[in-house]
Amino acid sequence: MVHRIRTPWTLSNEKVWKKTHKLGGRLFKIVGIITFFAIFSSDFYSINAIIYNFCYFYTIAYSYFEYKKEERK
């Protein structure tokens, strides 16, 4: 599964794109590991949805703040 964090600010700044996807790659690897172990839980779907959505929205927020930081330079 491939995910791209495509926002106006990641598309307009290559440095922000790279930093965001580097962080996103790390986070989603962790999500994959947690998902593997969550399979054995009765709350698999809710655990997976919460963790996945948190990581997704965190990377979007991260990209926005990185863009604003780059804009100030």
C-alpha positions in Angstrom: 0.0 0.0 0.0 1.4 3.4 -1.0 0.3 6.6 0.6 1.4 10.1 -0.5 0.8 13.1 1.6 -0.3 15.4 -1.1 -1.2 18.8 0.2 -0.7 22.2 -1.4 2.3 22.9 0.8 4.1 19.6 0.2 3.5 20.0 -3.6 4.9 23.5 -3.6 8.1 22.8 -1.6 10.4 19.8 -2.3 12.2 20.1 1.0 8.8 19.9 2.9 7.8 17.0 0.6 10.9 15.0 1.5 10.8 15.7 5.2 7.1 14.9 5.4 7.4 11.6 3.6 10.5 10.6 5.6 8.4 11.1 8.8 5.4 9.5 7.3 7.4 6.4 6.2 8.7 5.9 9.7 5.3 6.4 11.3 3.5 4.1 8.9 6.1 1.3 9.5 5.3 1.6 13.2 1.6 1.5 12.3 2.2 -1.7 10.4 4.0 -3.3 13.4 1.2 -2.3 15.8 -1.4 -3.5 13.3 0.3 -6.9 13.2 0.0 -7.3 17.0 -3.5 -5.7 17.1 -4.8 -8.6 14.9 -4.9 -10.7 18.1 -7.1 -8.1 19.8 -10.9 -8.2 19.8 -10.8 -4.4 19.1 -8.6 -4.8 16.0 -10.6 -2.5 13.7 -11.0 0.4 16.2 -7.3 0.2 17.3 -6.2 0.2 13.7 -8.5 3.1 12.7 -7.4 5.2 15.6 -3.7 4.7 15.1 -3.9 5.0 11.3 -5.9 8.3 11.4 -3.7 9.8 14.1 -0.6 9.1 12.1 -2.2 10.4 8.9 -3.4 13.7 10.4 -0.1 14.1 12.3 1.9 13.9 9.1 -0.5 16.5 7.5 -0.1 18.9 10.4 3.7 18.3 10.4 3.9 19.2 6.7 2.0 22.4 7.3 4.2 23.5 10.1 7.3 22.6 8.2 6.1 24.6 5.2 5.4 27.6 7.5 8.9 27.2 9.0 10.5 27.1 5.5 8.4 30.1 4.4 9.9 32.2 7.2 13.5 31.5 6.1 
